[in-house]
């Protein structure tokens, strides 16, 4: 049996929930903020592959501009072959933009630190840069 941990993070964006949702679900926008190839289905049961295939999974639940639930796996060494965790993104409109409540359950203990830090470094920071700069230049 695989020992797992859960990641909980909350991030505030100065952008509409629609823009945050699109950054996560639109292949081109996702590629733009990550600087790597992304292929993301927009249907429940559809596959996604991001960071040039190093992260992949399946869309389990999609509520436009509000919620994304995905089965999720990494190709990194510490990640057990064929094992999927679950990533949930909840988007809430705020007076200044969007609050993203993120929960990643079933993260293998050996990969926990790199995955936890990876969300901040490779998702939230570049998403903020893309969304908040874009908003300023509109």
Order of alpha helices (4+ residues) and beta strands (2+ residues): beta-alpha-alpha-beta-beta-beta-beta-beta-beta-alpha-alpha
